[in-house]
Amino acid sequence: MKSPVAVIHSNAIRYNLLQIRKIVVHSRIMAIIKANAYGHGLLEIAKILKDLADGFGVARISEAIMLRNNDITNPILLLAGFVNINELPIIIKNEIDVVIQDIKQIEILEKIKLQKLIKVWMKIDTGMHRLGFRPEEAEILYKRLIECKNIQKPINIISHFSMNDKPGLHDIAFQQLNCFNNFIKNKLGEKSIASSIGILLWQISHLDWVRPGIMIYGASPQEGKQGKDFGLLPAMTLKSYLIAIRKHKAGEPIGYGGIWISDHDTTIGIVAIGYGDGYPSNAPSGTPILINGRKVPIVGKVSMDMTSVNLGINSHDKVGDEAIIWGDLLPVEEIAKHTGISHYELLTKLTSRVLIKYQE
Ligand SMILES: *Cc1c(COP(=O)(O)O)cnc(C)c1O
């Protein structure tokens, strides 16, 4: 059995970045490429974007080092900063910028003597309550950062929107923005709060830097919408192929547990995709796969290496025919809707068994 392939369209990646550039004329763009660029391949995406994006944001120090070891010279921000003092020499050597979000990090920076100044972004918790300093404690800590000899001045300031998908989205975002604006008032340095949702919905949140993730990959940050609603191009086509075509009689079950029983004679196709590839095991019967231009429903349980689809009694599909799991004509947001797993997660959790290929 051949492996499924995730085809990454580099022109779509570039196109989406340029779309963002059109929306945020006055801001710099930090392309977020954490988690293997949302499953699209960290290094390849960085190479595609290095002349288009002003900087990159990653979650893990290993991701930043991988970029530096491969001649990516754009600014790189480590979105949660460092945890251990031992990471600092590596961070300095590789010229990685860091988010400061916990008092422990400040204490470490006050204690050691670095070879070079480090560029930091102080994170303010404006309502996400995940990382960052509470506004009421932030002023004092801001002063400590200013006094810290290892740190480049001025101090940059960052926060993050918590809502992508709820009613009340706008109210909560504006409360966060208010809170952020109160803190940054009369402070020098660069400021950033907008991820994809802010870029698309709230122009006043754009500030000095925007931090698009999901938009780069052509998908929507907002629930109920698709990338194309915002003029974006899906960058990934995940495809596999049919490995068997079977006659199936009414009344017969399919797959583990026999949870789906056909009420009609039909033709079943077996597609080489399963949870071992990262396809969600909870995808219910009815989740579509695109075969020869038709959306056909999966039936029965997804297994490790394969999934059954109902091709219909008069189908002409053949073994070897392509099966598109998601892509341009079957947006990943649609699979998210069927499975209840966000498209962020679907893209990110493909396993290493899926080959990634790059095309124009
Ligand atoms: C992941 C992340 C982003 C990008 O978010 P999208 O919704 O994918 O645009 C931006 N900023 C931070 C701090 C992040 O962790």
The ligand as an SDF file (V2000), in Angstrom:
LIG
                    3D

 15 15  0  0  0  0  0  0  0  0999 V2000
   -0.8500   30.0480   17.1560 C   0  0  0  0  0  0  0  0  0  0  0  0
   -0.6720   31.4730   17.4560 C   0  0  0  0  0  0  0  0  0  0  0  0
   -0.9910   32.4600   16.5170 C   0  0  0  0  0  0  0  0  0  0  0  0
   -1.6630   32.1570   15.1900 C   0  0  0  0  0  0  0  0  0  0  0  0
   -3.0420   31.9350   15.3670 O   0  0  0  0  0  0  0  0  0  0  0  0
   -4.0280   31.6800   14.1240 P   0  0  0  0  0  0  0  0  0  0  0  0
   -5.3840   31.6180   14.7070 O   0  0  0  0  0  0  0  0  0  0  0  0
   -3.6060   30.3790   13.5260 O   0  0  0  0  0  0  0  0  0  0  0  0
   -3.8000   32.8160   13.1970 O   0  0  0  0  0  0  0  0  0  0  0  0
   -0.6750   33.7840   16.8280 C   0  0  0  0  0  0  0  0  0  0  0  0
   -0.1130   34.1080   18.0170 N   0  0  0  0  0  0  0  0  0  0  0  0
    0.1780   33.1830   18.9600 C   0  0  0  0  0  0  0  0  0  0  0  0
    0.7630   33.6160   20.2620 C   0  0  0  0  0  0  0  0  0  0  0  0
   -0.1060   31.8420   18.7170 C   0  0  0  0  0  0  0  0  0  0  0  0
    0.1590   30.9260   19.6740 O   0  0  0  0  0  0  0  0  0  0  0  0
  1  2  1  0
  2  3  1  0
  2 14  2  0
  3  4  1  0
  3 10  2  0
  4  5  1  0
  5  6  1  0
  6  7  2  0
  6  8  1  0
  6  9  1  0
 10 11  1  0
 11 12  2  0
 12 13  1  0
 12 14  1  0
 14 15  1  0
M  END
$$$$
